[in-house]
Amino acid sequence: MNPKKRSPLLFFTRIMAAIFLIIFVALVICNIFTKDRVFSEKENRVLASKPNLSLDHLASGQFMKESESYVNDQFAFRDFWIMIKSTADTILGKKEANGIYLGKNGRLFEQFEEPDAERVASLKQSILAFSKRHEKLKQYLLIAPTAVNIYQNELPAFAPAADQNAYMDAFLSAFSSSETMKVIDVREAFRLEKETNLYYRTDHHWTTTGAYVAFQQAASVMELDPSAVSYEHYPVSADFQGTLSAKSGFLENEKEALELYFPNQETAYTVNYVEEQKKEADVYHGESLKTRDQYAVFFGGNHSLIEIQTASKSKASLLVLKDSYANCFIPFLIPYYREIVIVDPRYNYDNIDTLIDEYDIQEVLFLYNANTFFSDKYLQTSLEPAPQEEEANAEATEQKES
Amino acid sequence: MVFSSILFLFIFLPAVLAVYFLVPKSWKNVVLLIFSLVFYAWGEPVYIILMLFSAAFNYVMGIDIDRKRLDPKAARNSLLLTVLVNLFLLGFFKYSGFLIDTVNQIFHSSIPYKELALPIGISFYTFQTLSYILDVYWGKVKVQKNLISFSLYITMFPQLIAGPIVRYADIEPQLKERRVTLAGFGLGTEFFIKGLAKKVLLANNLGMVYTTVQGMEIGSFSVLTAWVGIIAYTLQIYFDFSGYSDMAIGLGRMFGFQFMKNFDYPYISRGITEFWRRWHISLGSWFREYVYIPLGGNRVSVPRHIFNIMLVWMLTGLWHGASWNFVVWGLYYGVLLLFEKYVLAKCFDRLPGWAVRIYTLLLIVIGWVFFSNTVLSDAVGYLGNMFGVTTGGLADSTGLYLLKTNLLLIVIGMISCAPWLYNQFKRLLRRAPWAAVAVNIVLWLLCVAYLVYETYNPFLYFRF
C-alpha cells in the first residue's frame, strides 16, 4: 500500500465519529421536536405518556420504568422504526411474533393455545347446568372455528399449534345427546367453502361472508328460513388492516376489503345500547370505517348489553351470549326475532338467569369463537344460578306461565 | 439503566457526552462521576448508598494501609479488616439467602430470611475494590489520595454493571491523564455499535428461542428441540456478554479510557484451558492474580494443586450466582481443566484440530445447561432430554419449526463467533473505508429499530 496515502483506519474512525455524532444529534433534535402521540393507529394501542415525577416513584423505581416506556413509545419516527424491524424479522425468516403466525399465502393466524383443562371442564358443567335449569328455552351453541383450524395447511411449516378441533369435538360431544342444547357446528360447511374469504387475512375475525355461511348452518338448526331474506353484499372499505397485523407487525402494508350484507327486504328495527343510553336505527357505524378498528363498524364494537327491537312478525325473543364474532353475525338474525338481547359477559356482570326473566326470553344462542371460548373467564360466572330470593320468584313466574 | 435501551442511547449518553466535552479538563472526572452515580441510581435508587459506602470505605482503608507500610503487622490487620468488610457486604447481599437456605435443607431447620434483591454490579465493583486494596498492600500500585478519582474508578458507568472487571493498576494513569481524539472517539463508536449489534440483533433474538424451549416441560420435548434451544443459548450468552463488554470498551474509549479486551473468540478454542483464556478474560485473570497465585498456583504438590484449582473454580462458579447450579458449573470446569492438564494435554497434539474444537464446544454447551438452569434437577433433566431421555422423541414439529425459523439467525451467529467475519470487515475497511462506515451505520440503525420496538431485552447478569 502506498504509505503516502492517508491511513484508512484513521479515515474510517474519524468518519465514524463524525457520522455517528451527526446522526446522533439529528435524532436527539428530532426527538425534542416530536410531539407526543396518545394513540398509535398502527399498533392499535395507547402509547405511554409522560411519567409523573415524585419521590415515591423515584425510590420504588416506578418513575424509571415509566420513563423507559415513555421514551420508547414517543421516539421520533416510531412507525418507521417498526417498519424496519418487521422487515428485518421477515428477512431473518421469523414466522411468529406475539403469538401470531405469518402463514403461507399471506394470512395471519392467531395461535390456538392449549386451554386449561380444569377451566374447560367447569365451563362445560356450568353450561350443562344452565341448560338443564332452563329446559323450556330453546338453546343453541355455536363455537366458531378460527382461521387456524380451517386453514391449518397454511400455517408456517412445522408450526406447533394445539389441535382446536380436538378440543371442540370433546366439548361439543357433551351436548350431542342433550335435548335442550342444540349444537351448531359450522366446521364442515367452512371446509367446503374454504376457497371464499371466510376470515380476514390480517384480523382474527371471520368476514361477513364467513358469518353468513355460519348463519345458513345456524338457520337449519334454529329452524329459521334462510331463503326468506336474500342479500346483496359489497365492500364498504378497501383499506381494512386488522389487529393481527398491528399486534405482530407482519403484513403491515396489506389492506383488505370489509364487506357488508344488505337485505333486499328491510325489517325495521331499533338498536338500544343500554349502558350508553343511546338508541340508533342502524347496527352499522359508518364512522368506524375511518378508524383503525374497522371491524367496529358492527355495533361500534363490543357493548355490555344491547337490545334490538324489530318489526318482525315473529313473537320470539332471543338472548345472545357472545364475543366479538357475533357482531357481524347478529344482523342476519334480525328478520327472525321480535327482540334480540345481546350480552357480552366480558363487559356485563349481570346474572343471566335474571336477564332471561326480565326480558321474557324464549331462545338462547351462545356464540363464541373457539379461541376466546376456551380461554374465557367471564361466561361461567354470568351463568351461575340467580341468587336465592330471585330464584324463588323466577320459579313462581314460571309456574304462573305454565 | 442498561446500554441497550433508547433511554440510555438518546437521553443519557448525549447528555453525558455534551457535558463531558464542554467542561474544562479538570472537571471531566467530576462530570463522569456524577453521571455514573445517576446511571447507577437509575437502576438501583436505594443500593446506591451501598456503593457510595463501599467507595468511601475503601478509599479510607487504602490510605490507612499505605500509612502502615512500615508496620507490616498493622498493615495486615487493616488489609484483613478491609477484605472482610468487602466480602461481608458481598456475602450479605448475595449469598446470605443461599447460605441459610442450604443450612435449612441440611438440618431441616427453618431459619427465616428475607430474600434481598441483589444490588446490580456488586460483584463487579467489589472485585475492583479488592484488586485495588490488595495491590496497595503489596505495593504494586500507589495509593489514590484523590477521592474523586478513586470513586470514579469504582463507579465508572461503562463497566459498572457488567464488566469488564478493570484492575486499578491498569487504569491508574488514565484516571489522571487521558487523551480524547476524534479518531479515538470513532474507534469507540465502532466498538460500541459492534457490541450493541451483538446484544440487540443477535443475543436478544437468539434468547427468544431458548426462552421458548425453557417454557416447555423438561423431559417432554424432542432431542432436536433441546439441542436447538441450548445452541441458541450458547450463542446468546456469548453475544450478550461480549456485546456488553464491547459496549463498555467502546464507551470507555469515547471518554478516553482504554479497557482491556474481555472476550477473544472463545468458541474457537482448542481445549477448555484455552476457552478460559478467551472467555471473560478480566474475571479469569482476577481469580488468577488474587486467589490462585496467592494460594501457590501450580508451584505446589499435585494434591495441593488439585485443591487450588477446585477451590478457584468453585469460587468462580459461585461468583456467577448464589445457587448450587453455579457451584456445579464451576466445579465442572475445575475437573475439566485438571483432566486436560494431567491427562488430555498429550492427546491434543495428536488429534486433528477440528476434533479438539468439537470436543471443546460440546463440553462448553453442556456447561451452559448447568449455567442456565438454576434448579439443579432441571439441569440434569435438560441434559437427559438432549440425549434422548424424553417422551418427545428425536424430532417433533416444535423442534423443526424452531430450527427452520431461526436457522438463518443461528448460522449468522455461528459465523460471527469466529474471527473470519470481523477480519473480512477489517479488509473492507482498508479497501473501502466508506463502505465500512456504511456497514456500521446500518447496524446501528437496525439496533435502534429493534430497541424502539422491543419485545424482549433481558439483562442476564442480575445474579452476578
Interface residues (C-beta under 8 A of the other chain):
Chain A: M1 P8 L9 L10 F11 F12 T13 R14 I15 M16 A17 A18 I19 F20 I23 F24 V25 L27 V28 N31 L58 A59 S60 G61 M64 S67 E68 V71 N72 F75 R78 W81 I82 I84 K85 A88 L92 G93 K94 K95 E96 A97 N98 P156 A157 F158 A159 P160 G249
Chain B: M1 S5 I6 L7 F10 I11 P14 W42 G43 P45 V46 L182 A183 G184 F185 G186 L187 T189 E190 I193 N205 D396 S397 T398 L400 Y401 K404 T405 N406 L407 L408 L409 L429 R430 R431 P433 W434 A436 V437 N440 I441 W444 L445 L446 V448 A449 Y450 L451 V452 Y453 E454 T455
